[in-house]
Amino acid sequence: INAEYRVRFFRNVPHFVTQFGISGNPATTAHWRNSDIRDDPVVASNVAKTMSFASAGPNTRTTQLFFNLVDNARLDGMGFAPFAKVIGGWVNIQNIYMQYGERPSQARIQSEGNAYLNADFPKLSFIKKARKVSPSDAAALRD
């Protein structure tokens, strides 16, 4: 992933969630900002190690996602539908830099991208590489 586009974990609430999904490139963010994704039904609980879309209300999901750091079943009734579970490498999520908490401004990330984050929050963790694996390969990755 090109450094300009790296996605930072910008909202980090210990014992709750770590959130990411705003592009480091403002033009990319602008492209996707109003592309709402309809909600999925909640068929699983927001337990630790699951991933859900963040939202601002019904049918307002976009590119922002969060990992549940603990069991957050209270989010189930709010419509947050987990769609993935970490099966290997959870230690990487546990090592995300959390000290900035919720201080980064989402509006500034959207308008200024990584230039803002690099200047004001240089220690934020980011996604360097992601890949899709087949179910058979996933079995080998389990913690």
Summary of the structure (lengths in Angstrom):
residues: 143
radius of gyration: 15.1
end to end distance: 25.1
largest distance: 41.6
contacts: 383
relative contact order: 0.24
helix: 29%
strand: 16%
